[in-house]
Structures are given as C-alpha cells and as structure tokens.
C-alpha cells in the first residue's frame, strides 16, 4: 500500500503485478465512511449478478475502545 500525492490524506493505493487494484479513499465530510474501490482485469462483465446482499458498514471507534 502506498499513499499518493494529489489525493485527500490519508489515502492508500495498492497495485499488484497480476493487475488487481485496491484503493481506500478518505471521506468528506469526515464523519462519512471511507470508500473502498477494488478492480480486477480477470473477470468478464457477464459474471455480474444483481441482488447480492449489500455489505455491512464498518464503523470507526475511538482508539482503545
């Protein structure tokens, strides 16, 4: 994971040799959850399925809680 200039801080990007990509973006306003973007060149578009359950929101807690 690397932090890139030109994006809201903190930001993290991961690039993998097989073409996968993961990005974690800080949210604005700050009380909104971060955005996670993941892409893969390996899956054809016809594999997409609608109706899958929506993942749960990860809540941020105070340090030490």
PDB file of N, CA, C, O and CB in Angstrom:
ATOM      1  N   UNK A   1       0.849  -1.166   0.000  1.00  0.00           N
ATOM      2  CA  UNK A   1       0.000   0.000   0.000  1.00  0.00           C
ATOM      3  C   UNK A   1       0.894   1.228   0.000  1.00  0.00           C
ATOM      4  O   UNK A   1       1.901   1.276   0.707  1.00  0.00           O
ATOM      5  CB  UNK A   1      -0.966  -0.002   1.215  1.00  0.00           C
ATOM      6  N   UNK A   2       0.522   2.215  -0.793  1.00  0.00           N
ATOM      7  CA  UNK A   2       1.269   3.470  -0.838  1.00  0.00           C
ATOM      8  C   UNK A   2       0.295   4.623  -0.670  1.00  0.00           C
ATOM      9  O   UNK A   2      -0.888   4.494  -0.986  1.00  0.00           O
ATOM     10  CB  UNK A   2       2.066   3.608  -2.168  1.00  0.00           C
ATOM     11  N   UNK A   3       0.786   5.741  -0.176  1.00  0.00           N
ATOM     12  CA  UNK A   3      -0.009   6.959  -0.095  1.00  0.00           C
ATOM     13  C   UNK A   3       0.434   7.851  -1.240  1.00  0.00           C
ATOM     14  O   UNK A   3       1.631   8.072  -1.427  1.00  0.00           O
ATOM     15  CB  UNK A   3       0.154   7.678   1.297  1.00  0.00           C
ATOM     16  N   UNK A   4      -0.523   8.369  -2.013  1.00  0.00           N
ATOM     17  CA  UNK A   4      -0.196   9.165  -3.193  1.00  0.00           C
ATOM     18  C   UNK A   4      -0.495  10.630  -2.964  1.00  0.00           C
ATOM     19  O   UNK A   4      -1.448  10.982  -2.269  1.00  0.00           O
ATOM     20  CB  UNK A   4      -0.962   8.663  -4.406  1.00  0.00           C
ATOM     21  N   UNK A   5       0.334  11.487  -3.559  1.00  0.00           N
ATOM     22  CA  UNK A   5       0.098  12.926  -3.540  1.00  0.00           C
ATOM     23  C   UNK A   5      -1.056  13.255  -4.483  1.00  0.00           C
ATOM     24  O   UNK A   5      -1.330  12.510  -5.424  1.00  0.00           O
ATOM     25  CB  UNK A   5       1.383  13.709  -3.942  1.00  0.00           C
ATOM     26  N   UNK A   6      -1.731  14.379  -4.221  1.00  0.00           N
ATOM     27  CA  UNK A   6      -2.825  14.812  -5.068  1.00  0.00           C
ATOM     28  C   UNK A   6      -4.183  14.266  -4.661  1.00  0.00           C
ATOM     29  O   UNK A   6      -5.174  14.510  -5.348  1.00  0.00           O
ATOM     30  CB  UNK A   6      -2.546  14.424  -6.460  1.00  0.00           C
ATOM     31  N   UNK A   7      -4.246  13.530  -3.555  1.00  0.00           N
ATOM     32  CA  UNK A   7      -5.497  12.982  -3.038  1.00  0.00           C
ATOM     33  C   UNK A   7      -5.645  13.395  -1.582  1.00  0.00           C
ATOM     34  O   UNK A   7      -4.652  13.654  -0.903  1.00  0.00           O
ATOM     35  CB  UNK A   7      -5.537  11.432  -3.182  1.00  0.00           C
ATOM     36  N   UNK A   8      -6.908  13.459  -1.091  1.00  0.00           N
ATOM     37  CA  UNK A   8      -7.145  13.742   0.330  1.00  0.00           C
ATOM     38  C   UNK A   8      -6.317  12.801   1.179  1.00  0.00           C
ATOM     39  O   UNK A   8      -6.192  11.619   0.857  1.00  0.00           O
ATOM     40  CB  UNK A   8      -8.647  13.608   0.684  1.00  0.00           C
ATOM     41  N   UNK A   9      -5.759  13.305   2.244  1.00  0.00           N
ATOM     42  CA  UNK A   9      -4.980  12.475   3.170  1.00  0.00           C
ATOM     43  C   UNK A   9      -5.884  12.056   4.321  1.00  0.00           C
ATOM     44  O   UNK A   9      -6.675  12.891   4.759  1.00  0.00           O
ATOM     45  CB  UNK A   9      -3.718  13.241   3.702  1.00  0.00           C
ATOM     46  N   UNK A  10      -5.838  10.862   4.837  1.00  0.00           N
ATOM     47  CA  UNK A  10      -4.992   9.769   4.355  1.00  0.00           C
ATOM     48  C   UNK A  10      -5.621   9.091   3.148  1.00  0.00           C
ATOM     49  O   UNK A  10      -6.843   9.075   3.001  1.00  0.00           O
ATOM     50  CB  UNK A  10      -4.750   8.744   5.469  1.00  0.00           C
ATOM     51  N   UNK A  11      -4.785   8.535   2.291  1.00  0.00           N
ATOM     52  CA  UNK A  11      -5.251   7.714   1.185  1.00  0.00           C
ATOM     53  C   UNK A  11      -4.279   6.560   1.017  1.00  0.00           C
ATOM     54  O   UNK A  11      -3.093   6.691   1.320  1.00  0.00           O
ATOM     55  CB  UNK A  11      -5.377   8.543  -0.131  1.00  0.00           C
ATOM     56  N   UNK A  12      -4.769   5.450   0.544  1.00  0.00           N
ATOM     57  CA  UNK A  12      -3.897   4.295   0.330  1.00  0.00           C
ATOM     58  C   UNK A  12      -4.278   3.623  -0.978  1.00  0.00           C
ATOM     59  O   UNK A  12      -5.457   3.427  -1.274  1.00  0.00           O
ATOM     60  CB  UNK A  12      -3.990   3.290   1.513  1.00  0.00           C
ATOM     61  N   UNK A  13      -3.270   3.279  -1.744  1.00  0.00           N
ATOM     62  CA  UNK A  13      -3.452   2.591  -3.012  1.00  0.00           C
ATOM     63  C   UNK A  13      -2.613   1.324  -2.997  1.00  0.00           C
ATOM     64  O   UNK A  13      -1.501   1.325  -2.469  1.00  0.00           O
ATOM     65  CB  UNK A  13      -3.066   3.503  -4.210  1.00  0.00           C
ATOM     66  N   UNK A  14      -3.119   0.268  -3.558  1.00  0.00           N
ATOM     67  CA  UNK A  14      -2.343  -0.965  -3.698  1.00  0.00           C
ATOM     68  C   UNK A  14      -2.392  -1.413  -5.148  1.00  0.00           C
ATOM     69  O   UNK A  14      -3.469  -1.498  -5.738  1.00  0.00           O
ATOM     70  CB  UNK A  14      -2.881  -2.082  -2.757  1.00  0.00           C
ATOM     71  N   UNK A  15      -1.244  -1.696  -5.721  1.00  0.00           N
ATOM     72  CA  UNK A  15      -1.150  -2.169  -7.098  1.00  0.00           C
ATOM     73  C   UNK A  15      -0.435  -3.509  -7.087  1.00  0.00           C
ATOM     74  O   UNK A  15       0.618  -3.648  -6.465  1.00  0.00           O
ATOM     75  CB  UNK A  15      -0.404  -1.139  -8.009  1.00  0.00           C
ATOM     76  N   UNK A  16      -0.993  -4.486  -7.763  1.00  0.00           N
ATOM     77  CA  UNK A  16      -0.448  -5.830  -7.734  1.00  0.00           C
ATOM     78  C   UNK A  16      -0.019  -6.242  -9.135  1.00  0.00           C
ATOM     79  O   UNK A  16      -0.616  -5.791 -10.112  1.00  0.00           O
ATOM     80  CB  UNK A  16      -1.475  -6.822  -7.165  1.00  0.00           C
ATOM     81  N   UNK A  17       1.003  -7.092  -9.259  1.00  0.00           N
ATOM     82  CA  UNK A  17       1.534  -7.447 -10.574  1.00  0.00           C
ATOM     83  C   UNK A  17       0.542  -8.166 -11.489  1.00  0.00           C
ATOM     84  O   UNK A  17       0.712  -8.141 -12.708  1.00  0.00           O
ATOM     85  CB  UNK A  17       2.732  -8.303 -10.398  1.00  0.00           C
ATOM     86  N   UNK A  18      -0.484  -8.802 -10.933  1.00  0.00           N
ATOM     87  CA  UNK A  18      -1.454  -9.505 -11.773  1.00  0.00           C
ATOM     88  C   UNK A  18      -2.579  -8.602 -12.256  1.00  0.00           C
ATOM     89  O   UNK A  18      -3.522  -9.086 -12.883  1.00  0.00           O
ATOM     90  CB  UNK A  18      -2.036 -10.669 -11.017  1.00  0.00           C
ATOM     91  N   UNK A  19      -2.503  -7.282 -11.977  1.00  0.00           N
ATOM     92  CA  UNK A  19      -3.486  -6.342 -12.485  1.00  0.00           C
ATOM     93  C   UNK A  19      -4.572  -5.950 -11.508  1.00  0.00           C
ATOM     94  O   UNK A  19      -5.393  -5.089 -11.823  1.00  0.00           O
ATOM     95  CB  UNK A  19      -4.107  -6.900 -13.673  1.00  0.00           C
ATOM     96  N   UNK A  20      -4.605  -6.558 -10.326  1.00  0.00           N
ATOM     97  CA  UNK A  20      -5.587  -6.156  -9.320  1.00  0.00           C
ATOM     98  C   UNK A  20      -5.221  -4.785  -8.763  1.00  0.00           C
ATOM     99  O   UNK A  20      -4.055  -4.392  -8.771  1.00  0.00           O
ATOM    100  CB  UNK A  20      -5.669  -7.202  -8.179  1.00  0.00           C
ATOM    101  N   UNK A  21      -6.228  -4.066  -8.281  1.00  0.00           N
ATOM    102  CA  UNK A  21      -6.025  -2.713  -7.760  1.00  0.00           C
ATOM    103  C   UNK A  21      -6.984  -2.526  -6.592  1.00  0.00           C
ATOM    104  O   UNK A  21      -8.160  -2.876  -6.689  1.00  0.00           O
ATOM    105  CB  UNK A  21      -6.255  -1.617  -8.873  1.00  0.00           C
ATOM    106  N   UNK A  22      -6.489  -1.980  -5.496  1.00  0.00           N
ATOM    107  CA  UNK A  22      -7.358  -1.640  -4.365  1.00  0.00           C
ATOM    108  C   UNK A  22      -7.025  -0.221  -3.926  1.00  0.00           C
ATOM    109  O   UNK A  22      -5.858   0.168  -3.881  1.00  0.00           O
ATOM    110  CB  UNK A  22      -7.183  -2.656  -3.174  1.00  0.00           C
ATOM    111  N   UNK A  23      -8.055   0.544  -3.606  1.00  0.00           N
ATOM    112  CA  UNK A  23      -7.885   1.939  -3.216  1.00  0.00           C
ATOM    113  C   UNK A  23      -8.811   2.222  -2.043  1.00  0.00           C
ATOM    114  O   UNK A  23      -9.985   1.854  -2.072  1.00  0.00           O
ATOM    115  CB  UNK A  23      -8.177   2.904  -4.411  1.00  0.00           C
ATOM    116  N   UNK A  24      -8.288   2.875  -1.010  1.00  0.00           N
ATOM    117  CA  UNK A  24      -9.087   3.300   0.137  1.00  0.00           C
ATOM    118  C   UNK A  24      -9.050   4.818   0.154  1.00  0.00           C
ATOM    119  O   UNK A  24      -7.977   5.412   0.258  1.00  0.00           O
ATOM    120  CB  UNK A  24      -8.551   2.689   1.495  1.00  0.00           C
ATOM    121  N   UNK A  25     -10.228   5.459   0.053  1.00  0.00           N
ATOM    122  CA  UNK A  25     -10.300   6.911  -0.031  1.00  0.00           C
ATOM    123  C   UNK A  25     -10.953   7.473   1.223  1.00  0.00           C
ATOM    124  O   UNK A  25     -11.971   6.963   1.692  1.00  0.00           O
ATOM    125  CB  UNK A  25     -11.076   7.348  -1.287  1.00  0.00           C
ATOM    126  N   UNK A  26     -10.352   8.532   1.757  1.00  0.00           N
ATOM    127  CA  UNK A  26     -10.946   9.233   2.897  1.00  0.00           C
ATOM    128  C   UNK A  26     -12.245   9.887   2.441  1.00  0.00           C
ATOM    129  O   UNK A  26     -12.376  10.282   1.282  1.00  0.00           O
ATOM    130  CB  UNK A  26      -9.960  10.299   3.487  1.00  0.00           C
ATOM    131  N   UNK A  27     -13.184   9.996   3.341  1.00  0.00           N
ATOM    132  CA  UNK A  27     -14.487  10.563   3.007  1.00  0.00           C
ATOM    133  C   UNK A  27     -14.555  12.026   3.410  1.00  0.00           C
ATOM    134  O   UNK A  27     -13.824  12.481   4.290  1.00  0.00           O
ATOM    135  CB  UNK A  27     -15.607   9.775   3.689  1.00  0.00           C
ATOM    136  N   UNK A  28     -15.439  12.746   2.755  1.00  0.00           N
ATOM    137  CA  UNK A  28     -15.734  14.109   3.158  1.00  0.00           C
ATOM    138  C   UNK A  28     -17.238  14.249   3.129  1.00  0.00           C
ATOM    139  O   UNK A  28     -17.857  13.885   2.129  1.00  0.00           O
ATOM    140  CB  UNK A  28     -15.033  15.165   2.234  1.00  0.00           C
ATOM    141  N   UNK A  29     -17.847  14.754   4.166  1.00  0.00           N
ATOM    142  CA  UNK A  29     -17.274  15.225   5.420  1.00  0.00           C
ATOM    143  C   UNK A  29     -16.677  14.076   6.229  1.00  0.00           C
ATOM    144  O   UNK A  29     -16.982  12.908   5.986  1.00  0.00           O
ATOM    145  CB  UNK A  29     -18.333  15.949   6.243  1.00  0.00           C
ATOM    146  N   UNK A  30     -15.823  14.421   7.194  1.00  0.00           N
ATOM    147  CA  UNK A  30     -15.072  13.405   7.942  1.00  0.00           C
ATOM    148  C   UNK A  30     -15.914  12.357   8.663  1.00  0.00           C
ATOM    149  O   UNK A  30     -15.413  11.267   8.937  1.00  0.00           O
ATOM    150  CB  UNK A  30     -14.219  14.077   8.934  1.00  0.00           C
ATOM    151  N   UNK A  31     -17.183  12.651   8.982  1.00  0.00           N
ATOM    152  CA  UNK A  31     -17.988  11.651   9.687  1.00  0.00           C
ATOM    153  C   UNK A  31     -18.614  10.625   8.733  1.00  0.00           C
ATOM    154  O   UNK A  31     -19.320   9.723   9.184  1.00  0.00           O
ATOM    155  CB  UNK A  31     -19.084  12.343  10.488  1.00  0.00           C
ATOM    156  N   UNK A  32     -18.368  10.748   7.427  1.00  0.00           N
ATOM    157  CA  UNK A  32     -18.824   9.754   6.461  1.00  0.00           C
ATOM    158  C   UNK A  32     -17.818   8.607   6.413  1.00  0.00           C
ATOM    159  O   UNK A  32     -16.639   8.821   6.695  1.00  0.00           O
ATOM    160  CB  UNK A  32     -19.007  10.389   5.051  1.00  0.00           C
ATOM    161  N   UNK A  33     -18.251   7.399   6.063  1.00  0.00           N
ATOM    162  CA  UNK A  33     -17.319   6.265   5.996  1.00  0.00           C
ATOM    163  C   UNK A  33     -16.385   6.392   4.794  1.00  0.00           C
ATOM    164  O   UNK A  33     -16.721   7.061   3.817  1.00  0.00           O
ATOM    165  CB  UNK A  33     -18.093   4.936   5.921  1.00  0.00           C
ATOM    166  N   UNK A  34     -15.217   5.755   4.860  1.00  0.00           N
ATOM    167  CA  UNK A  34     -14.305   5.787   3.708  1.00  0.00           C
ATOM    168  C   UNK A  34     -14.880   4.974   2.547  1.00  0.00           C
ATOM    169  O   UNK A  34     -15.797   4.172   2.725  1.00  0.00           O
ATOM    170  CB  UNK A  34     -12.907   5.241   4.102  1.00  0.00           C
ATOM    171  N   UNK A  35     -14.327   5.198   1.368  1.00  0.00           N
ATOM    172  CA  UNK A  35     -14.719   4.455   0.180  1.00  0.00           C
ATOM    173  C   UNK A  35     -13.617   3.466  -0.164  1.00  0.00           C
ATOM    174  O   UNK A  35     -12.439   3.826  -0.165  1.00  0.00           O
ATOM    175  CB  UNK A  35     -15.003   5.409  -1.012  1.00  0.00           C
ATOM    176  N   UNK A  36     -13.983   2.234  -0.453  1.00  0.00           N
ATOM    177  CA  UNK A  36     -13.028   1.215  -0.880  1.00  0.00           C
ATOM    178  C   UNK A  36     -13.370   0.844  -2.320  1.00  0.00           C
ATOM    179  O   UNK A  36     -14.502   0.466  -2.623  1.00  0.00           O
ATOM    180  CB  UNK A  36     -13.061  -0.049   0.065  1.00  0.00           C
ATOM    181  N   UNK A  37     -12.373   0.956  -3.205  1.00  0.00           N
ATOM    182  CA  UNK A  37     -12.537   0.623  -4.613  1.00  0.00           C
ATOM    183  C   UNK A  37     -11.598  -0.532  -4.928  1.00  0.00           C
ATOM    184  O   UNK A  37     -10.402  -0.449  -4.649  1.00  0.00           O
ATOM    185  CB  UNK A  37     -12.250   1.860  -5.534  1.00  0.00           C
ATOM    186  N   UNK A  38     -12.116  -1.596  -5.499  1.00  0.00           N
ATOM    187  CA  UNK A  38     -11.285  -2.728  -5.903  1.00  0.00           C
ATOM    188  C   UNK A  38     -11.642  -3.097  -7.337  1.00  0.00           C
ATOM    189  O   UNK A  38     -12.820  -3.191  -7.681  1.00  0.00           O
ATOM    190  CB  UNK A  38     -11.479  -3.951  -4.944  1.00  0.00           C
ATOM    191  N   UNK A  39     -10.630  -3.305  -8.173  1.00  0.00           N
ATOM    192  CA  UNK A  39     -10.862  -3.679  -9.557  1.00  0.00           C
ATOM    193  C   UNK A  39     -10.026  -4.896  -9.908  1.00  0.00           C
ATOM    194  O   UNK A  39      -8.987  -5.158  -9.303  1.00  0.00           O
ATOM    195  CB  UNK A  39     -10.541  -2.511 -10.500  1.00  0.00           C
ATOM    196  N   UNK A  40     -10.501  -5.624 -10.889  1.00  0.00           N
ATOM    197  CA  UNK A  40      -9.799  -6.808 -11.361  1.00  0.00           C
ATOM    198  C   UNK A  40      -9.956  -6.905 -12.868  1.00  0.00           C
ATOM    199  O   UNK A  40     -11.068  -6.788 -13.381  1.00  0.00           O
ATOM    200  CB  UNK A  40     -10.328  -8.088 -10.665  1.00  0.00           C
ATOM    201  N   UNK A  41      -8.859  -7.118 -13.584  1.00  0.00           N
ATOM    202  CA  UNK A  41      -8.963  -7.316 -15.030  1.00  0.00           C
ATOM    203  C   UNK A  41      -9.344  -8.755 -15.389  1.00  0.00           C
ATOM    204  O   UNK A  41      -9.486  -9.078 -16.568  1.00  0.00           O
ATOM    205  CB  UNK A  41      -7.646  -6.951 -15.700  1.00  0.00           C
ATOM    206  N   UNK A  42      -9.509  -9.607 -14.401  1.00  0.00           N
ATOM    207  CA  UNK A  42      -9.633 -11.053 -14.636  1.00  0.00           C
ATOM    208  C   UNK A  42     -11.063 -11.542 -14.833  1.00  0.00           C
ATOM    209  O   UNK A  42     -11.254 -12.664 -15.300  1.00  0.00           O
ATOM    210  CB  UNK A  42      -9.030 -11.793 -13.494  1.00  0.00           C
ATOM    211  N   UNK A  43     -12.065 -10.751 -14.498  1.00  0.00           N
ATOM    212  CA  UNK A  43     -13.427 -11.247 -14.542  1.00  0.00           C
ATOM    213  C   UNK A  43     -14.201 -10.589 -15.674  1.00  0.00           C
ATOM    214  O   UNK A  43     -14.244  -9.361 -15.743  1.00  0.00           O
ATOM    215  CB  UNK A  43     -14.125 -11.006 -13.209  1.00  0.00           C
ATOM    216  N   UNK A  44     -14.818 -11.367 -16.567  1.00  0.00           N
ATOM    217  CA  UNK A  44     -15.639 -10.782 -17.625  1.00  0.00           C
ATOM    218  C   UNK A  44     -16.925 -10.190 -17.046  1.00  0.00           C
ATOM    219  O   UNK A  44     -17.413 -10.642 -16.010  1.00  0.00           O
ATOM    220  CB  UNK A  44     -15.972 -11.840 -18.693  1.00  0.00           C
ATOM    221  N   UNK A  45     -17.461  -9.192 -17.713  1.00  0.00           N
ATOM    222  CA  UNK A  45     -18.641  -8.484 -17.227  1.00  0.00           C
ATOM    223  C   UNK A  45     -19.881  -9.337 -17.096  1.00  0.00           C
ATOM    224  O   UNK A  45     -20.774  -8.995 -16.321  1.00  0.00           O
ATOM    225  CB  UNK A  45     -18.936  -7.359 -18.119  1.00  0.00           C
ATOM    226  N   UNK A  46     -19.972 -10.445 -17.833  1.00  0.00           N
ATOM    227  CA  UNK A  46     -21.186 -11.261 -17.762  1.00  0.00           C
ATOM    228  C   UNK A  46     -21.282 -12.080 -16.477  1.00  0.00           C
ATOM    229  O   UNK A  46     -22.265 -12.793 -16.275  1.00  0.00           O
ATOM    230  CB  UNK A  46     -21.246 -12.188 -18.951  1.00  0.00           C
ATOM    231  N   UNK A  47     -20.282 -11.989 -15.610  1.00  0.00           N
ATOM    232  CA  UNK A  47     -20.346 -12.670 -14.314  1.00  0.00           C
ATOM    233  C   UNK A  47     -21.074 -11.844 -13.260  1.00  0.00           C
ATOM    234  O   UNK A  47     -21.365 -12.346 -12.175  1.00  0.00           O
ATOM    235  CB  UNK A  47     -18.946 -12.991 -13.827  1.00  0.00           C
ATOM    236  N   UNK A  48     -21.372 -10.585 -13.567  1.00  0.00           N
ATOM    237  CA  UNK A  48     -22.039  -9.713 -12.601  1.00  0.00           C
ATOM    238  C   UNK A  48     -23.426 -10.252 -12.279  1.00  0.00           C
ATOM    239  O   UNK A  48     -24.148 -10.732 -13.153  1.00  0.00           O
ATOM    240  CB  UNK A  48     -22.135  -8.269 -13.141  1.00  0.00           C
ATOM    241  N   UNK A  49     -23.780 -10.160 -10.992  1.00  0.00           N
ATOM    242  CA  UNK A  49     -25.107 -10.581 -10.547  1.00  0.00           C
ATOM    243  C   UNK A  49     -25.722  -9.475  -9.704  1.00  0.00           C
ATOM    244  O   UNK A  49     -25.072  -8.921  -8.817  1.00  0.00           O
ATOM    245  CB  UNK A  49     -25.035 -11.911  -9.744  1.00  0.00           C
ATOM    246  N   UNK A  50     -26.968  -9.162  -9.987  1.00  0.00           N
ATOM    247  CA  UNK A  50     -27.714  -8.229  -9.152  1.00  0.00           C
ATOM    248  C   UNK A  50     -28.385  -9.025  -8.038  1.00  0.00           C
ATOM    249  O   UNK A  50     -28.543 -10.242  -8.146  1.00  0.00           O
ATOM    250  CB  UNK A  50     -28.769  -7.427  -9.991  1.00  0.00           C
ATOM    251  N   UNK A  51     -28.780  -8.336  -6.967  1.00  0.00           N
ATOM    252  CA  UNK A  51     -29.497  -8.996  -5.895  1.00  0.00           C
ATOM    253  C   UNK A  51     -28.616  -9.582  -4.815  1.00  0.00           C
ATOM    254  O   UNK A  51     -29.120 -10.244  -3.907  1.00  0.00           O
ATOM    255  CB  UNK A  51     -30.333 -10.055  -6.453  1.00  0.00           C
ATOM    256  N   UNK A  52     -27.312  -9.361  -4.886  1.00  0.00           N
ATOM    257  CA  UNK A  52     -26.435  -9.839  -3.821  1.00  0.00           C
ATOM    258  C   UNK A  52     -26.605  -8.956  -2.595  1.00  0.00           C
ATOM    259  O   UNK A  52     -26.903  -7.771  -2.744  1.00  0.00           O
ATOM    260  CB  UNK A  52     -24.955  -9.857  -4.282  1.00  0.00           C
ATOM    261  N   UNK A  53     -26.426  -9.488  -1.388  1.00  0.00           N
ATOM    262  CA  UNK A  53     -26.583  -8.662  -0.191  1.00  0.00           C
ATOM    263  C   UNK A  53     -25.550  -7.535  -0.147  1.00  0.00           C
ATOM    264  O   UNK A  53     -24.401  -7.706  -0.556  1.00  0.00           O
ATOM    265  CB  UNK A  53     -26.465  -9.526   1.065  1.00  0.00           C
ATOM    266  N   UNK A  54     -25.978  -6.406   0.347  1.00  0.00           N
ATOM    267  CA  UNK A  54     -25.092  -5.248   0.493  1.00  0.00           C
ATOM    268  C   UNK A  54     -24.214  -5.470   1.717  1.00  0.00           C
ATOM    269  O   UNK A  54     -24.718  -5.856   2.771  1.00  0.00           O
ATOM    270  CB  UNK A  54     -25.908  -3.913   0.622  1.00  0.00           C
ATOM    271  N   UNK A  55     -22.893  -5.230   1.597  1.00  0.00           N
ATOM    272  CA  UNK A  55     -22.029  -5.436   2.771  1.00  0.00           C
ATOM    273  C   UNK A  55     -22.347  -4.457   3.893  1.00  0.00           C
ATOM    274  O   UNK A  55     -22.855  -3.361   3.654  1.00  0.00           O
ATOM    275  CB  UNK A  55     -20.562  -5.300   2.376  1.00  0.00           C
ATOM    276  N   UNK A  56     -22.047  -4.862   5.100  1.00  0.00           N
ATOM    277  CA  UNK A  56     -22.279  -4.009   6.261  1.00  0.00           C
ATOM    278  C   UNK A  56     -21.291  -2.848   6.272  1.00  0.00           C
ATOM    279  O   UNK A  56     -20.185  -2.959   5.742  1.00  0.00           O
ATOM    280  CB  UNK A  56     -22.166  -4.821   7.562  1.00  0.00           C
ATOM    281  N   UNK A  57     -21.693  -1.745   6.876  1.00  0.00           N
ATOM    282  CA  UNK A  57     -20.818  -0.587   7.037  1.00  0.00           C
ATOM    283  C   UNK A  57     -19.884  -0.845   8.210  1.00  0.00           C
ATOM    284  O   UNK A  57     -20.326  -1.273   9.277  1.00  0.00           O
ATOM    285  CB  UNK A  57     -21.643   0.722   7.256  1.00  0.00           C
ATOM    286  N   UNK A  58     -18.609  -0.590   8.019  1.00  0.00           N
ATOM    287  CA  UNK A  58     -17.623  -0.745   9.087  1.00  0.00           C
ATOM    288  C   UNK A  58     -17.596   0.559   9.877  1.00  0.00           C
ATOM    289  O   UNK A  58     -17.288   1.611   9.317  1.00  0.00           O
ATOM    290  CB  UNK A  58     -16.196  -1.101   8.516  1.00  0.00           C
ATOM    291  N   UNK A  59     -17.908   0.506  11.150  1.00  0.00           N
ATOM    292  CA  UNK A  59     -17.926   1.694  11.997  1.00  0.00           C
ATOM    293  C   UNK A  59     -16.553   1.928  12.615  1.00  0.00           C
ATOM    294  O   UNK A  59     -15.893   0.987  13.057  1.00  0.00           O
ATOM    295  CB  UNK A  59     -18.990   1.557  13.095  1.00  0.00           C
ATOM    296  N   UNK A  60     -16.133   3.177  12.643  1.00  0.00           N
ATOM    297  CA  UNK A  60     -14.866   3.529  13.277  1.00  0.00           C
ATOM    298  C   UNK A  60     -15.113   3.827  14.742  1.00  0.00           C
ATOM    299  O   UNK A  60     -16.046   4.554  15.082  1.00  0.00           O
ATOM    300  CB  UNK A  60     -14.203   4.741  12.575  1.00  0.00           C
ATOM    301  N   UNK A  61     -14.284   3.272  15.610  1.00  0.00           N
ATOM    302  CA  UNK A  61     -14.389   3.535  17.035  1.00  0.00           C
ATOM    303  C   UNK A  61     -13.243   4.399  17.512  1.00  0.00           C
ATOM    304  O   UNK A  61     -12.282   4.629  16.778  1.00  0.00           O
ATOM    305  CB  UNK A  61     -14.424   2.237  17.815  1.00  0.00           C
ATOM    306  N   UNK A  62     -13.341   4.871  18.725  1.00  0.00           N
ATOM    307  CA  UNK A  62     -12.262   5.644  19.327  1.00  0.00           C
ATOM    308  C   UNK A  62     -11.095   4.720  19.648  1.00  0.00           C
ATOM    309  O   UNK A  62     -11.312   3.553  19.977  1.00  0.00           O
ATOM    310  CB  UNK A  62     -12.749   6.375  20.602  1.00  0.00           C
ATOM    311  N   UNK A  63      -9.854   5.218  19.559  1.00  0.00           N
ATOM    312  CA  UNK A  63      -8.713   4.384  19.927  1.00  0.00           C
ATOM    313  C   UNK A  63      -8.861   3.868  21.356  1.00  0.00           C
ATOM    314  O   UNK A  63      -9.218   4.617  22.266  1.00  0.00           O
ATOM    315  CB  UNK A  63      -7.401   5.171  19.778  1.00  0.00           C
ATOM    316  N   UNK A  64      -8.584   2.588  21.538  1.00  0.00           N
ATOM    317  CA  UNK A  64      -8.663   1.992  22.864  1.00  0.00           C
ATOM    318  C   UNK A  64     -10.046   1.527  23.265  1.00  0.00           C
ATOM    319  O   UNK A  64     -10.223   0.996  24.361  1.00  0.00           O
ATOM    320  CB  UNK A  64      -8.180   2.955  23.861  1.00  0.00           C
ATOM    321  N   UNK A  65     -11.053   1.719  22.381  1.00  0.00           N
ATOM    322  CA  UNK A  65     -12.408   1.275  22.763  1.00  0.00           C
ATOM    323  C   UNK A  65     -12.673  -0.123  22.298  1.00  0.00           C
ATOM    324  O   UNK A  65     -13.758  -0.656  22.530  1.00  0.00           O
ATOM    325  CB  UNK A  65     -13.467   2.206  22.196  1.00  0.00           C
TER     326      UNK A  65
END
